[in-house]
Amino acid sequence: MRTRKRPALLTMLLLATLHVQADEPASDASLSAAEPPANATAAEGEPQAELPRARSIDLDEPVADPAALPGESPTIDEEAVAPEVAEDDLARSGTPLVLLGVEVPAATATRLAWLPGASFEGISVPTPVLVVNGARAGPTLCLTAALHGDELNGIEIVRRVMYNLEPEELSGAVIGVPIVNLQGFRRGSRYLPDRRDLNRYFPGNPTGSSAARIAYSFFNQVILHCDALVDLHTGSFHRTNLPQLRADLSHPEVLALTQQFGATVALHSARHGNTLRQAAVDHGIPAVTLETGESMRLQEDAVDHGVRGIRSLLSNMGMLKRSGFWGQAEPAYYRSAWVRANSGGILFNKVELGETVDEGDTLGTITDPITNVRSEVVSPYDGRVLGMALNQVVLPGFAAYRIGIKSSQEEMSELPQGEETPATPNPELEPDADPGLDPAPELIDADEDDDLAAFDIDAHLEASE
């Protein structure tokens, strides 16, 4: 069984940040992994039931018969034995990973299945969970995508990363869930069937709404086995994002994690609602959101950037053989702001994602299709375009451009670690604000702490993750 050693993980990440990590995989003393689920240990005085053991498969091999995919019963081998390990490698051999009621031996790649729980029996669909448990000991990294069912780039990123991992070359384990919100994905919808945003209900509630119950099941059955988490998202509501990391940079472990992705911008995002990222950090699991591209599309450049970033992360965490630092280091932004349209009409962009802008630069134009009156959207800040609306018809007040504002880490120096960024007098300077709207107002359970007010449009400004 794996035991959790958070301080060791922090040390490892910080050492990697300083580029003094050795090329050899980290030793057992500096590694941590997931603790077993509560039901994996028998009650005192009772014999512990032997768990089924997953057999290793080639994840990259296409599955000709979809019926062969794991359902309620995962792909297991009752007679499987752990792979033999040479004596000289015994000290650094991998350890079994217990997940979803199955023991995944070292040097094993497999597919498991997650079901929300008994309360969803008959209507829920098994969600595939890909697992690669390395031949050597190491941390457990979790990759999640499609918490919003219309965000496709993350699905392909997880697929490419997971299907190109070789257990014999890996130290530690990687757990990948390409499509968390399978119901939303099948409907091409951001939301669950009850029109709730799953990424506003973590860590969940076993007796709450359906969204809260799903979040609770996923968080406890999968996420609590992680030592670090990368949650993949895209822009929402006809907007696109420059590849970027959203993270609470006031946490040393989280900050260290963001510095392992190579050429990827980081945007400070303090506590916000009940997102998966926030819940993981609250439970001592360093977590970041990787935003890249737009929803409802598969974009090769966005996918390639995400794959490169995660491969760099695996290398810098000592989980894969070091292959060099990818790209030039990108800055971290501690503030951002949405620039809004002051008139309605047809928006045409004059800038591109990632472009550096100065105060007074024209970001786009808005033309009234009836009167042909044209106005400009002008940047009030010096900074960089981190997100932007696609060309479309907009209304006055529409959030069109997200500008990362030039600042330094010194601005955070007086902020106690792990706390929120202090409120700014300018309501536009909300680090995690996103103009997306949840659908029609709904009754909110009092214990769910939903971050959306039912009848206040301004309160619908939420994180895009």
VENFENUR-V900888 format. One record per residue. N is the residue number from 0. RES is the residue in one letter. SS is DSSP state (helix for helix, strand for strand, loop for the rest). NEAR is the number of other C-alpha atoms within 10 Angstrom. D_LAST is the distance of its C-alpha to the last C-alpha in whole Angstrom. Layout:
N_RES_SS_NEAR_D_LAST ; N_RES_SS_NEAR_D_LAST
This chain:
0_M_loop_12_33 ; 1_R_loop_20_30 ; 2_T_loop_12_30 ; 3_R_loop_18_27 ; 4_K_loop_17_28 ; 5_R_helix_20_25 ; 6_P_helix_13_27 ; 7_A_helix_16_28 ; 8_L_helix_24_25 ; 9_L_helix_20_24 ; 10_T_helix_15_28 ; 11_M_helix_22_27 ; 12_L_helix_26_24 ; 13_L_helix_21_26 ; 14_L_helix_16_29 ; 15_A_helix_21_27 ; 16_T_helix_18_25 ; 17_L_loop_10_29 ; 18_H_loop_12_30 ; 19_V_loop_10_33 ; 20_Q_loop_18_31 ; 21_A_loop_13_34 ; 22_D_loop_13_34 ; 23_E_loop_11_35 ; 24_P_loop_24_32 ; 25_A_loop_21_32 ; 26_S_loop_15_34 ; 27_D_helix_16_34 ; 28_A_helix_10_34 ; 29_S_helix_18_31 ; 30_L_loop_29_29 ; 31_S_loop_22_27 ; 32_A_loop_25_26 ; 33_A_loop_24_25 ; 34_E_loop_19_27 ; 35_P_loop_21_28 ; 36_P_loop_16_27 ; 37_A_helix_9_30 ; 38_N_helix_9_32 ; 39_A_helix_19_32 ; 40_T_loop_12_35 ; 41_A_loop_11_38 ; 42_A_loop_9_40 ; 43_E_loop_7_42 ; 44_G_loop_6_46 ; 45_E_loop_8_44 ; 46_P_loop_9_44 ; 47_Q_loop_12_40 ; 48_A_loop_9_40 ; 49_E_loop_10_39 ; 50_L_loop_13_36 ; 51_P_strand_18_36 ; 52_R_strand_23_35 ; 53_A_strand_24_33 ; 54_R_loop_21_35 ; 55_S_loop_22_33 ; 56_I_loop_13_32 ; 57_D_loop_16_32 ; 58_L_loop_19_28 ; 59_D_loop_13_29 ; 60_E_loop_8_31 ; 61_P_loop_8_31 ; 62_V_loop_11_31 ; 63_A_loop_8_34 ; 64_D_loop_7_34 ; 65_P_helix_8_31 ; 66_A_helix_8_33 ; 67_A_helix_10_33 ; 68_L_loop_17_29 ; 69_P_loop_19_29 ; 70_G_loop_17_29 ; 71_E_loop_13_29 ; 72_S_loop_13_32 ; 73_P_loop_23_30 ; 74_T_loop_21_32 ; 75_I_strand_19_34 ; 76_D_loop_12_38 ; 77_E_loop_12_40 ; 78_E_loop_9_43 ; 79_A_loop_13_40 ; 80_V_loop_11_41 ; 81_A_loop_14_39 ; 82_P_loop_11_40 ; 83_E_loop_10_43 ; 84_V_loop_15_42 ; 85_A_loop_9_45 ; 86_E_helix_9_46 ; 87_D_helix_8_45 ; 88_D_helix_11_41 ; 89_L_helix_11_42 ; 90_A_helix_13_41 ; 91_R_helix_18_37 ; 92_S_strand_22_37 ; 93_G_loop_27_34 ; 94_T_loop_22_33 ; 95_P_loop_22_32 ; 96_L_strand_27_29 ; 97_V_strand_22_29 ; 98_L_strand_22_26 ; 99_L_loop_20_26 ; 100_G_loop_17_30 ; 101_V_strand_20_30 ; 102_E_strand_20_32 ; 103_V_strand_29_31 ; 104_P_loop_25_33 ; 105_A_loop_28_33 ; 106_A_loop_27_33 ; 107_T_strand_25_32 ; 108_A_strand_28_29 ; 109_T_strand_22_28 ; 110_R_strand_24_26 ; 111_L_strand_26_26 ; 112_A_strand_20_24 ; 113_W_strand_24_22 ; 114_L_loop_19_23 ; 115_P_loop_19_21 ; 116_G_loop_15_25 ; 117_A_helix_8_28 ; 118_S_helix_13_27 ; 119_F_helix_13_26 ; 120_E_loop_10_29 ; 121_G_loop_7_30 ; 122_I_loop_7_27 ; 123_S_loop_16_24 ; 124_V_loop_16_24 ; 125_P_loop_17_24 ; 126_T_strand_21_20 ; 127_P_strand_21_22 ; 128_V_strand_22_21 ; 129_L_strand_22_22 ; 130_V_strand_26_24 ; 131_V_strand_31_26 ; 132_N_strand_30_28 ; 133_G_loop_31_30 ; 134_A_loop_26_33 ; 135_R_strand_27_33 ; 136_A_strand_29_31 ; 137_G_strand_32_28 ; 138_P_strand_31_25 ; 139_T_strand_26_22 ; 140_L_strand_25_19 ; 141_C_strand_24_16 ; 142_L_strand_24_14 ; 143_T_strand_24_12 ; 144_A_strand_28_10 ; 145_A_loop_25_10 ; 146_L_loop_28_9 ; 147_H_loop_29_9 ; 148_G_loop_26_12 ; 149_D_loop_23_12 ; 150_E_loop_28_10 ; 151_L_loop_26_13 ; 152_N_helix_28_13 ; 153_G_helix_31_12 ; 154_I_helix_23_14 ; 155_E_helix_21_17 ; 156_I_helix_24_16 ; 157_V_helix_25_16 ; 158_R_helix_19_20 ; 159_R_helix_16_21 ; 160_V_helix_17_20 ; 161_M_helix_23_22 ; 162_Y_loop_17_25 ; 163_N_loop_11_26 ; 164_L_loop_21_26 ; 165_E_loop_19_30 ; 166_P_helix_23_30 ; 167_E_helix_16_34 ; 168_E_helix_15_32 ; 169_L_loop_26_29 ; 170_S_strand_32_29 ; 171_G_strand_33_27 ; 172_A_strand_33_25 ; 173_V_strand_27_22 ; 174_I_strand_26_20 ; 175_G_strand_26_18 ; 176_V_strand_27_16 ; 177_P_loop_25_15 ; 178_I_loop_25_15 ; 179_V_loop_24_14 ; 180_N_loop_25_14 ; 181_L_helix_21_17 ; 182_Q_helix_19_18 ; 183_G_helix_24_15 ; 184_F_helix_21_16 ; 185_R_helix_10_20 ; 186_R_helix_13_19 ; 187_G_loop_16_17 ; 188_S_loop_19_15 ; 189_R_loop_25_11 ; 190_Y_loop_23_13 ; 191_L_loop_21_15 ; 192_P_loop_14_19 ; 193_D_loop_11_19 ; 194_R_loop_16_16 ; 195_R_loop_20_14 ; 196_D_loop_22_10 ; 197_L_helix_26_11 ; 198_N_helix_25_8 ; 199_R_helix_25_10 ; 200_Y_loop_27_13 ; 201_F_loop_26_13 ; 202_P_loop_27_15 ; 203_G_loop_27_17 ; 204_N_loop_18_20 ; 205_P_loop_16_23 ; 206_T_loop_11_25 ; 207_G_loop_16_22 ; 208_S_loop_18_21 ; 209_S_helix_21_20 ; 210_A_helix_24_16 ; 211_A_helix_24_17 ; 212_R_helix_23_20 ; 213_I_helix_27_18 ; 214_A_helix_26_15 ; 215_Y_helix_23_18 ; 216_S_helix_20_20 ; 217_F_helix_20_17 ; 218_F_helix_18_17 ; 219_N_helix_15_20 ; 220_Q_helix_20_21 ; 221_V_loop_20_19 ; 222_I_helix_25_17 ; 223_L_helix_20_20 ; 224_H_helix_26_22 ; 225_C_loop_25_19 ; 226_D_loop_26_20 ; 227_A_strand_27_17 ; 228_L_strand_26_14 ; 229_V_strand_23_12 ; 230_D_strand_22_8 ; 231_L_strand_27_8 ; 232_H_strand_30_6 ; 233_T_loop_31_7 ; 234_G_loop_24_8 ; 235_S_loop_24_9 ; 236_F_loop_17_12 ; 237_H_loop_14_14 ; 238_R_strand_24_12 ; 239_T_strand_22_12 ; 240_N_strand_25_11 ; 241_L_strand_22_13 ; 242_P_strand_26_13 ; 243_Q_strand_27_11 ; 244_L_strand_26_10 ; 245_R_strand_27_8 ; 246_A_strand_26_11 ; 247_D_loop_31_13 ; 248_L_loop_26_16 ; 249_S_loop_21_19 ; 250_H_loop_17_19 ; 251_P_helix_15_21 ; 252_E_helix_24_20 ; 253_V_helix_22_16 ; 254_L_helix_23_18 ; 255_A_helix_21_20 ; 256_L_helix_29_18 ; 257_T_helix_30_16 ; 258_Q_loop_25_20 ; 259_Q_loop_26_20 ; 260_F_loop_30_18 ; 261_G_loop_22_21 ; 262_A_loop_20_20 ; 263_T_loop_25_16 ; 264_V_strand_22_15 ; 265_A_strand_27_14 ; 266_L_strand_25_12 ; 267_H_strand_22_13 ; 268_S_loop_26_11 ; 269_A_loop_22_13 ; 270_R_loop_20_13 ; 271_H_loop_18_10 ; 272_G_loop_19_11 ; 273_N_loop_20_11 ; 274_T_loop_21_8 ; 275_L_helix_29_9 ; 276_R_helix_26_9 ; 277_Q_helix_25_11 ; 278_A_helix_21_13 ; 279_A_helix_23_14 ; 280_V_helix_21_15 ; 281_D_helix_14_17 ; 282_H_loop_11_19 ; 283_G_loop_14_20 ; 284_I_loop_22_17 ; 285_P_strand_29_16 ; 286_A_strand_29_12 ; 287_V_strand_28_10 ; 288_T_strand_28_7 ; 289_L_strand_26_8 ; 290_E_strand_25_7 ; 291_T_strand_27_10 ; 292_G_strand_28_12 ; 293_E_strand_27_12 ; 294_S_loop_26_11 ; 295_M_loop_20_15 ; 296_R_loop_12_16 ; 297_L_loop_16_17 ; 298_Q_loop_15_18 ; 299_E_helix_13_20 ; 300_D_helix_13_19 ; 301_A_helix_21_16 ; 302_V_helix_22_16 ; 303_D_helix_15_19 ; 304_H_helix_19_18 ; 305_G_helix_27_15 ; 306_V_helix_21_18 ; 307_R_helix_19_20 ; 308_G_helix_23_18 ; 309_I_helix_20_18 ; 310_R_helix_22_21 ; 311_S_helix_25_22 ; 312_L_helix_26_20 ; 313_L_helix_22_22 ; 314_S_helix_23_25 ; 315_N_helix_29_25 ; 316_M_loop_29_24 ; 317_G_loop_26_27 ; 318_M_loop_28_26 ; 319_L_loop_22_28 ; 320_K_loop_17_31 ; 321_R_loop_19_30 ; 322_S_loop_11_30 ; 323_G_loop_10_29 ; 324_F_loop_17_26 ; 325_W_loop_16_25 ; 326_G_loop_13_25 ; 327_Q_loop_9_25 ; 328_A_loop_14_23 ; 329_E_loop_14_20 ; 330_P_loop_15_20 ; 331_A_strand_24_18 ; 332_Y_strand_24_17 ; 333_Y_loop_23_17 ; 334_R_strand_22_17 ; 335_S_strand_26_15 ; 336_A_strand_24_16 ; 337_W_strand_25_16 ; 338_V_strand_22_19 ; 339_R_strand_20_20 ; 340_A_loop_23_23 ; 341_N_loop_15_26 ; 342_S_loop_21_27 ; 343_G_loop_18_27 ; 344_G_strand_22_28 ; 345_I_strand_16_27 ; 346_L_strand_25_24 ; 347_F_strand_18_25 ; 348_N_strand_19_23 ; 349_K_loop_12_26 ; 350_V_loop_16_23 ; 351_E_loop_14_21 ; 352_L_loop_18_18 ; 353_G_loop_18_19 ; 354_E_loop_12_22 ; 355_T_strand_15_23 ; 356_V_strand_21_25 ; 357_D_loop_13_27 ; 358_E_loop_11_27 ; 359_G_loop_12_29 ; 360_D_loop_17_28 ; 361_T_strand_16_27 ; 362_L_strand_20_24 ; 363_G_strand_19_25 ; 364_T_strand_19_27 ; 365_I_strand_25_27 ; 366_T_strand_19_31 ; 367_D_loop_16_32 ; 368_P_loop_12_33 ; 369_I_loop_7_36 ; 370_T_loop_8_37 ; 371_N_loop_10_36 ; 372_V_loop_11_35 ; 373_R_strand_15_33 ; 374_S_strand_17_31 ; 375_E_strand_19_29 ; 376_V_strand_23_25 ; 377_V_strand_19_26 ; 378_S_loop_22_24 ; 379_P_loop_15_25 ; 380_Y_loop_18_24 ; 381_D_loop_17_25 ; 382_G_strand_23_22 ; 383_R_strand_21_19 ; 384_V_strand_24_17 ; 385_L_strand_27_14 ; 386_G_strand_27_13 ; 387_M_strand_26_15 ; 388_A_strand_22_16 ; 389_L_loop_16_18 ; 390_N_loop_16_22 ; 391_Q_strand_14_22 ; 392_V_strand_15_24 ; 393_V_strand_21_22 ; 394_L_loop_16_23 ; 395_P_loop_11_24 ; 396_G_loop_12_21 ; 397_F_loop_17_19 ; 398_A_strand_23_16 ; 399_A_strand_23_17 ; 400_Y_strand_29_16 ; 401_R_strand_26_14 ; 402_I_strand_28_17 ; 403_G_strand_29_16 ; 404_I_strand_21_20 ; 405_K_loop_15_22 ; 406_S_loop_16_23 ; 407_S_loop_13_24 ; 408_Q_helix_12_23 ; 409_E_helix_9_26 ; 410_E_helix_11_24 ; 411_M_helix_15_23 ; 412_S_loop_10_26 ; 413_E_loop_7_27 ; 414_L_loop_13_24 ; 415_P_loop_11_24 ; 416_Q_loop_13_22 ; 417_G_loop_16_19 ; 418_E_loop_12_20 ; 419_E_loop_14_17 ; 420_T_loop_21_18 ; 421_P_loop_9_21 ; 422_A_loop_10_21 ; 423_T_loop_11_22 ; 424_P_loop_7_24 ; 425_N_loop_8_22 ; 426_P_loop_10_20 ; 427_E_loop_14_18 ; 428_L_loop_18_17 ; 429_E_loop_20_14 ; 430_P_loop_25_12 ; 431_D_loop_21_9 ; 432_A_loop_21_10 ; 433_D_loop_22_9 ; 434_P_loop_21_12 ; 435_G_loop_17_10 ; 436_L_loop_16_13 ; 437_D_loop_18_13 ; 438_P_loop_12_16 ; 439_A_loop_9_20 ; 440_P_loop_13_20 ; 441_E_loop_14_21 ; 442_L_loop_7_23 ; 443_I_loop_14_21 ; 444_D_loop_11_22 ; 445_A_helix_8_23 ; 446_D_helix_11_22 ; 447_E_helix_18_18 ; 448_D_loop_13_17 ; 449_D_loop_15_15 ; 450_D_loop_16_13 ; 451_L_loop_20_15 ; 452_A_loop_15_18 ; 453_A_loop_16_20 ; 454_F_loop_11_22 ; 455_D_loop_10_21 ; 456_I_helix_12_19 ; 457_D_helix_11_18 ; 458_A_helix_13_16 ; 459_H_helix_19_14 ; 460_L_loop_20_12 ; 461_E_loop_20_9 ; 462_A_loop_21_5 ; 463_S_loop_22_4 ; 464_E_loop_22_0
